[in-house]
């Protein structure tokens, strides 16, 4: 088995990573300048780390996968020599971070916790994760599922681990995004949406395997998406929200509740409701987004993401109880590395 642990330097030219910073700071920090003010050629340009985003809690509960980027010391010489942009593992108790995949976004664990599904470059991939304590994946297991000529995003595993649903503009007359599903081996590609009634995006498959929640643009995008739920074959669609600008629904492990993002201008909040749309309430206000449930349903991990960059805890992962109480910061990257 060909395993990878930080073996990324040869991959960097192929990945097209971005050196853009969310902090609007293009200056090279003093730590990476020589006495003459020139950057040392042995050290990678020092960028501010990117915010965490799109976390997903591993079924065992100890680790969280999330999008992130930061600089690394890959040869243990005390100098950060590589910029790692992709999927990271974060310990749910200590906040310890490890780089895992040097590509991809929107990670989603299969029910057994052995594989991740990610999107990357408008394609859906699955990857076998061979170790969590020492972040490793099987490079030979990277499998492209969406081999058609159209973009696809936001994969979500079925509750039985046999299917992956995603949104794509494949075979839509107006190139609108709708929901499809495919078996984990890449066979039986199936359209599970109704076309020409507004885009269907960012699905989430319930652990019970019977339902899929998603966002649907019911007014051609003018008022933002609403949260819908449907059977996993695409039948029985039901609208759950009606206040617009609602994104990224996530079923609780028991399937009886749905958390989602609500946007108002630049600010975001996290709401929770019953799976029938009742008892809708806010559990995290003011710049809270990108949530995922603990596998036992008692906690939620989320991102505090404020566009005023000097706010304490900004861009970090936070954890709260499922009722919104006991909010605490989990990660603590520094604004300038190393």
VEXDREN-2710 file (C-alpha; in Angstrom, 1 decimal):
% VEXDREN-2710
k/r/px/py/pz
1/UNK/0.0/0.0/0.0
2/UNK/1.3/3.4/-1.0
3/UNK/0.8/5.7/1.9
4/UNK/1.3/9.4/2.2
5/UNK/2.3/11.5/5.2
6/UNK/3.3/15.0/4.3
7/UNK/4.7/13.8/1.0
8/UNK/3.4/16.8/-0.8
9/UNK/6.3/18.8/-2.3
10/UNK/6.2/16.9/-5.6
11/UNK/2.4/17.4/-5.8
12/UNK/2.5/21.2/-5.3
13/UNK/3.0/22.1/-9.0
14/UNK/-0.1/20.0/-9.9
15/UNK/-2.4/21.4/-7.3
16/UNK/-2.5/25.0/-8.3
17/UNK/-2.7/26.2/-4.7
18/UNK/-3.4/29.8/-4.0
19/UNK/-1.2/32.0/-1.9
20/UNK/-4.0/34.5/-1.3
21/UNK/-4.6/35.5/2.3
22/UNK/-7.9/36.3/3.8
23/UNK/-6.2/38.8/6.0
24/UNK/-5.2/41.4/3.4
25/UNK/-1.6/41.2/4.5
26/UNK/0.9/40.7/1.7
27/UNK/4.0/41.7/3.6
28/UNK/6.6/39.0/4.3
29/UNK/6.9/38.8/8.1
30/UNK/10.3/39.6/9.7
31/UNK/10.8/36.0/10.7
32/UNK/11.3/35.1/7.0
33/UNK/13.6/37.9/6.0
34/UNK/17.4/37.9/5.9
35/UNK/19.5/40.7/7.2
36/UNK/19.4/42.4/3.8
37/UNK/15.6/42.2/3.8
38/UNK/15.5/39.5/1.2
39/UNK/13.5/36.3/1.7
40/UNK/15.5/33.2/2.4
41/UNK/15.4/30.9/-0.7
42/UNK/15.2/27.9/1.6
43/UNK/11.9/29.0/3.2
44/UNK/8.5/29.1/1.6
45/UNK/6.9/32.6/1.5
46/UNK/5.2/33.1/4.9
47/UNK/1.4/33.6/4.4
48/UNK/-1.3/34.1/7.0
49/UNK/-3.2/30.8/7.4
50/UNK/-6.6/30.5/5.8
51/UNK/-9.7/30.2/7.9
52/UNK/-11.1/26.8/8.8
53/UNK/-14.2/25.9/6.8
54/UNK/-16.6/23.0/6.1
55/UNK/-15.8/20.7/9.1
56/UNK/-17.1/17.2/9.3
57/UNK/-16.9/15.1/12.5
58/UNK/-15.4/11.6/12.2
59/UNK/-17.9/8.9/13.3
60/UNK/-15.6/7.9/16.2
61/UNK/-15.8/11.4/17.6
62/UNK/-12.1/12.1/18.3
63/UNK/-11.1/13.9/15.1
64/UNK/-12.7/16.5/12.8
65/UNK/-11.8/16.9/9.1
66/UNK/-12.0/20.5/7.7
67/UNK/-10.7/22.7/4.9
68/UNK/-7.7/24.8/6.0
69/UNK/-4.3/26.1/4.8
70/UNK/-1.1/26.9/6.7
71/UNK/2.7/26.7/6.3
72/UNK/4.6/23.6/7.5
73/UNK/8.1/22.5/8.5
74/UNK/8.3/19.2/6.5
75/UNK/11.9/18.3/7.2
76/UNK/12.1/19.3/10.9
77/UNK/14.8/21.9/10.5
78/UNK/12.8/24.6/12.3
79/UNK/11.8/26.4/9.0
80/UNK/8.4/26.4/7.4
81/UNK/9.2/25.1/3.9
82/UNK/5.8/24.2/2.5
83/UNK/2.3/25.7/2.1
84/UNK/-0.3/23.0/2.7
85/UNK/-3.8/23.9/1.3
86/UNK/-6.4/21.1/1.6
87/UNK/-8.0/18.9/4.2
88/UNK/-6.7/18.9/7.8
89/UNK/-7.5/16.8/10.8
90/UNK/-8.3/18.6/14.1
91/UNK/-8.4/16.8/17.4
92/UNK/-11.8/17.4/19.0
93/UNK/-10.5/17.8/22.5
94/UNK/-7.1/19.4/22.2
95/UNK/-7.4/21.4/18.9
96/UNK/-4.2/19.7/17.6
97/UNK/-4.0/20.0/13.8
98/UNK/-2.5/17.7/11.2
99/UNK/-2.4/18.1/7.4
100/UNK/-4.1/15.2/5.7
101/UNK/-5.0/15.8/2.0
102/UNK/-3.2/18.4/-0.1
103/UNK/-6.3/19.0/-2.2
104/UNK/-10.1/19.0/-2.0
105/UNK/-12.9/20.7/-0.1
106/UNK/-16.2/20.0/1.7
107/UNK/-15.0/16.7/3.3
108/UNK/-17.6/14.2/4.2
109/UNK/-16.9/10.9/6.2
110/UNK/-18.5/7.7/5.2
111/UNK/-20.5/6.0/8.1
112/UNK/-17.6/3.7/9.0
113/UNK/-15.0/6.5/9.0
114/UNK/-12.7/4.7/6.6
115/UNK/-13.1/7.1/3.6
116/UNK/-13.6/10.7/2.8
117/UNK/-15.6/12.2/-0.1
118/UNK/-14.4/15.6/-1.3
119/UNK/-14.8/17.9/-4.2
120/UNK/-11.9/19.3/-6.0
121/UNK/-11.7/21.1/-9.4
122/UNK/-15.4/20.6/-9.9
123/UNK/-15.1/16.8/-9.5
124/UNK/-16.1/14.4/-6.7
125/UNK/-13.4/12.0/-5.3
126/UNK/-13.3/9.4/-2.6
127/UNK/-10.1/8.6/-0.6
128/UNK/-9.3/5.9/1.9
129/UNK/-8.0/7.3/5.2
130/UNK/-5.6/4.7/6.7
131/UNK/-4.7/6.5/9.9
132/UNK/-6.0/9.4/12.1
133/UNK/-3.5/9.5/15.0
134/UNK/-0.8/9.9/12.4
135/UNK/-2.7/11.5/9.5
136/UNK/-2.3/9.2/6.5
137/UNK/-4.2/8.3/3.3
138/UNK/-3.7/5.7/0.7
139/UNK/-2.6/7.5/-2.5
140/UNK/-3.7/4.6/-4.6
141/UNK/-7.2/4.8/-3.3
142/UNK/-8.0/8.3/-4.7
143/UNK/-10.9/7.6/-7.0
144/UNK/-12.7/10.0/-9.3
145/UNK/-16.4/9.4/-9.3
146/UNK/-17.8/12.1/-11.6
147/UNK/-16.2/11.4/-14.9
148/UNK/-18.7/13.4/-16.9
149/UNK/-18.0/16.8/-18.4
150/UNK/-19.7/19.0/-15.9
151/UNK/-18.9/20.5/-12.5
152/UNK/-19.9/18.7/-9.3
153/UNK/-19.7/19.8/-5.6
154/UNK/-20.6/19.1/-2.0
155/UNK/-20.6/15.2/-1.7
156/UNK/-22.6/13.5/1.0
157/UNK/-22.6/9.8/1.9
158/UNK/-25.8/7.8/2.3
159/UNK/-26.5/6.4/5.7
160/UNK/-25.6/2.9/4.5
161/UNK/-22.3/4.1/2.9
162/UNK/-23.3/2.8/-0.5
163/UNK/-24.1/6.0/-2.3
164/UNK/-22.9/9.6/-2.6
165/UNK/-25.2/12.5/-3.5
166/UNK/-23.9/15.8/-4.8
167/UNK/-24.9/18.9/-6.8
168/UNK/-24.0/19.3/-10.4
169/UNK/-25.0/21.1/-13.6
170/UNK/-24.7/17.9/-15.6
171/UNK/-27.4/17.5/-18.3
172/UNK/-29.4/20.5/-17.2
173/UNK/-30.7/22.6/-20.2
174/UNK/-29.8/25.8/-18.5
175/UNK/-26.6/24.5/-16.8
176/UNK/-28.4/24.9/-13.4
177/UNK/-27.2/22.9/-10.4
178/UNK/-29.4/20.0/-9.3
179/UNK/-28.9/16.9/-7.2
180/UNK/-27.6/13.5/-8.4
181/UNK/-26.4/10.4/-6.7
182/UNK/-23.9/7.7/-7.6
183/UNK/-22.8/4.5/-6.1
184/UNK/-19.5/4.6/-4.2
185/UNK/-17.8/2.5/-7.0
186/UNK/-18.9/5.1/-9.6
187/UNK/-21.7/3.1/-11.2
188/UNK/-25.5/3.8/-11.4
189/UNK/-25.4/7.6/-11.8
190/UNK/-28.9/8.8/-11.1
191/UNK/-30.7/12.2/-11.4
192/UNK/-32.9/12.8/-8.2
193/UNK/-34.1/16.3/-8.9
194/UNK/-36.8/18.1/-10.8
195/UNK/-35.3/20.5/-13.4
196/UNK/-36.3/24.1/-14.3
197/UNK/-37.8/24.8/-10.8
198/UNK/-34.8/26.5/-9.3
199/UNK/-31.3/25.2/-8.4
200/UNK/-30.9/22.4/-5.8
201/UNK/-27.6/22.6/-3.9
202/UNK/-25.4/21.4/-1.0
203/UNK/-27.2/18.2/-0.1
204/UNK/-26.9/16.3/3.2
205/UNK/-28.0/12.7/3.5
206/UNK/-29.5/11.5/6.8
207/UNK/-27.8/8.7/8.8
208/UNK/-31.1/6.8/8.6
209/UNK/-30.6/6.7/4.9
210/UNK/-34.1/7.7/4.0
211/UNK/-34.0/11.5/3.6
212/UNK/-31.8/14.2/1.9
213/UNK/-31.9/17.8/3.0
214/UNK/-30.7/20.6/0.6
215/UNK/-30.9/24.2/-0.4
216/UNK/-33.2/25.2/-3.2
217/UNK/-33.4/28.6/-5.0
218/UNK/-37.2/28.9/-5.3
219/UNK/-37.1/32.5/-6.6
220/UNK/-34.3/32.1/-9.2
221/UNK/-31.8/33.1/-6.5
222/UNK/-33.4/36.6/-5.8
223/UNK/-34.0/35.8/-2.2
224/UNK/-31.4/33.1/-1.6
225/UNK/-32.1/29.4/-1.1
226/UNK/-34.6/27.8/1.3
227/UNK/-34.1/24.5/3.1
228/UNK/-35.9/21.5/1.7
229/UNK/-36.2/17.8/2.5
230/UNK/-37.0/14.9/0.3
231/UNK/-36.8/11.1/0.1
232/UNK/-33.5/9.7/-1.0
233/UNK/-35.0/8.8/-4.4
234/UNK/-36.0/12.4/-5.0
235/UNK/-39.7/12.1/-4.3
236/UNK/-41.7/13.9/-1.6
237/UNK/-39.9/17.2/-1.6
238/UNK/-41.0/19.5/1.2
239/UNK/-40.0/23.1/1.9
240/UNK/-39.0/23.7/5.5
241/UNK/-38.0/27.4/5.7
242/UNK/-39.4/30.5/4.1
243/UNK/-37.2/33.4/5.1
244/UNK/-34.5/33.2/2.4
245/UNK/-30.7/33.0/2.5
246/UNK/-30.5/29.6/4.2
247/UNK/-27.6/27.3/3.4
248/UNK/-25.9/24.0/4.2
249/UNK/-28.5/22.0/6.1
250/UNK/-27.0/19.2/8.3
251/UNK/-29.1/16.4/9.8
252/UNK/-28.5/15.5/13.4
253/UNK/-27.3/11.9/13.8
254/UNK/-30.7/10.8/14.9
255/UNK/-32.3/12.5/11.9
256/UNK/-34.9/14.4/13.9
257/UNK/-33.3/17.8/13.7
258/UNK/-31.6/19.9/11.0
259/UNK/-29.0/22.7/11.6
260/UNK/-28.4/25.2/8.9
261/UNK/-26.8/28.6/8.1
262/UNK/-28.9/31.8/7.9
263/UNK/-27.4/34.8/6.2
264/UNK/-28.3/38.4/6.8
265/UNK/-26.1/40.8/4.8
266/UNK/-22.5/39.9/5.7
267/UNK/-23.4/38.2/9.0
268/UNK/-24.3/34.5/9.4
269/UNK/-26.1/32.6/12.2
270/UNK/-26.7/29.0/12.9
271/UNK/-30.3/27.9/13.3
272/UNK/-31.7/24.5/14.3
273/UNK/-35.2/23.1/13.7
274/UNK/-37.0/19.8/13.8
275/UNK/-36.8/17.8/10.6
276/UNK/-40.4/18.8/9.8
277/UNK/-39.5/22.5/9.9
278/UNK/-41.1/23.2/13.3
279/UNK/-39.5/24.8/16.4
280/UNK/-37.0/26.8/14.4
281/UNK/-34.6/28.8/16.5
282/UNK/-31.2/30.4/16.6
283/UNK/-28.4/28.7/18.5
284/UNK/-25.3/30.8/17.4
285/UNK/-25.5/34.4/16.2
286/UNK/-23.1/36.9/14.6
287/UNK/-20.7/35.4/12.2
288/UNK/-21.3/31.7/13.0
289/UNK/-21.3/29.2/10.1
290/UNK/-20.0/25.9/8.7
291/UNK/-21.4/23.5/11.3
292/UNK/-21.3/19.8/11.8
293/UNK/-22.7/17.5/14.4
294/UNK/-20.9/15.3/16.9
295/UNK/-21.7/11.7/16.1
296/UNK/-23.8/11.3/19.3
297/UNK/-25.7/14.6/18.6
298/UNK/-24.7/16.4/21.8
299/UNK/-22.4/19.0/20.3
300/UNK/-21.8/21.0/17.1
301/UNK/-18.5/22.2/15.7
302/UNK/-18.7/25.4/13.7
303/UNK/-16.6/28.3/12.3
304/UNK/-16.6/31.8/13.7
305/UNK/-15.9/33.9/10.6
306/UNK/-16.0/37.7/10.8
307/UNK/-14.8/39.9/7.9
308/UNK/-13.2/42.1/10.5
309/UNK/-10.0/40.1/10.7
310/UNK/-8.6/41.2/14.1
311/UNK/-11.6/39.9/16.1
312/UNK/-10.4/37.3/18.7
313/UNK/-11.1/33.7/17.6
314/UNK/-11.8/34.7/14.0
315/UNK/-11.5/31.9/11.4
316/UNK/-11.2/29.3/14.2
317/UNK/-13.2/26.2/14.8
318/UNK/-15.5/26.4/17.9
319/UNK/-17.6/23.8/19.7
320/UNK/-20.9/24.3/21.4
321/UNK/-23.6/22.1/22.9
322/UNK/-26.4/21.3/20.5
323/UNK/-28.7/23.8/22.2
324/UNK/-26.2/26.6/21.7
325/UNK/-24.8/26.7/25.2
326/UNK/-21.2/26.4/26.4
327/UNK/-19.4/27.8/23.3
328/UNK/-15.7/27.4/23.4
329/UNK/-12.8/27.9/20.9
330/UNK/-11.1/24.8/19.7
331/UNK/-8.3/25.8/17.3
332/UNK/-5.8/28.6/17.7
333/UNK/-3.8/29.3/14.5
334/UNK/-1.7/32.5/14.6
335/UNK/-2.2/35.3/12.2
336/UNK/1.4/35.2/11.1
337/UNK/3.5/32.1/10.7
338/UNK/5.7/30.6/11.9
END
